[in-house]
Amino acid sequence: MGLVELTEAYPWDQLAPYAQRAGEHRGGLVDLSIGTPVDATPPALQSVLTAAANAPGYPTAHGSAQLRGAIADWFARTRGVPEVDPEAVLPTIGSKEIVALLPSLLGLGPGDAVVVPSTAYPTYAVGARLAGADVIATDDVEQWAGNPAVALVWVNSPSNPTGQVREVAQLRAVVEAARDLGAIVASDECYAALAWHEPWLTSPVPSVLDPRVAGGSHTGLLAAYSLSKQSNLAGYRAAFLAGDGELVARLLLMRRHIGMMLPAPVQAVMLAAISDDDHVQQQRERYRARREALLPALEQAGFVVDHSEAGLYLWARPAASAPLAGGDCWSTLAHLADRGVLVGPGIFYGEQGAGHVRIALTATDSDIAAAVERLSAG
């Protein structure tokens, strides 16, 4: 039954007329709709790929021991998670594939329920439907606590699209309620290196594996992370899972059976990237500068930016006093397209996003400057 729903048109195809409209602007299209990195993959990482290009044999689905150890060290060094077992680390072919396939790989199906955030990347729900499971879209633990059908709970912090960060107490409440049911908590943490507000400028964005959240045990917990954003490696599909060793072993077995393994040259690049924090900080500064240019321009143009304390997006809506107030995301999309700026409609992320648009920071400095000029012109 889920497969019937998945034959519907891909949501982003609906942007085509707005992209055409924005492209008719005399200065051309500025595309702030998609969060794909535009800055170069660091040259040092490109060199690692070249050096590792001779890879005639099959890589292991579990990844090299060296890579898994470096990921465990990264959790301790940057995420406040000191005790990740390298055996409980699993490289994945990007993070989107694990979001889409995790319910199926775990053997979920009819009669099971998957909890997803109320405003979220649609692939969480797609993955549940693909497995034949039901979807519960909510941010309120009380809406699913005690429900025996719940088998998997997705958390996304920092959130795509809202940029909201879940605090330790909020994550702990999710974990405790899930453990009472014997359910698994999977936390998508792909934007954790891109925090813009305190306290996360001076302490890590909390992970579901944080001892304060997990209570000293990773049982029933999985954290997903990607190097696409922090290292400009979206084209490499470089990501990983970590957490419960037994769950990782189950997933590894399934992935061995179906041949889902990360190419050896990409594993070599991941090892270099996860071991070097300097290039991450450099990229973070690029995004910070773009954010600091775009945010005040949006506010001066009559928009309110909600949350957005981390990540690569500004979650914006018309201010109550603005001419667009009360309109939906499509009217905002059209308004900005007339100024040559394409953004993402909030309705793609759930009904609660219908009044917002998602504006990406993943554009060149010149495109961000052009967007600021067009917003300032009214």
Order of alpha helices (4+ residues) and beta strands (2+ residues): alpha-alpha-beta-alpha-alpha-beta-alpha-beta-alpha-beta-beta-alpha-beta-alpha-beta-alpha-beta-alpha-alpha-alpha-beta-beta-alpha-beta-beta-beta-alpha
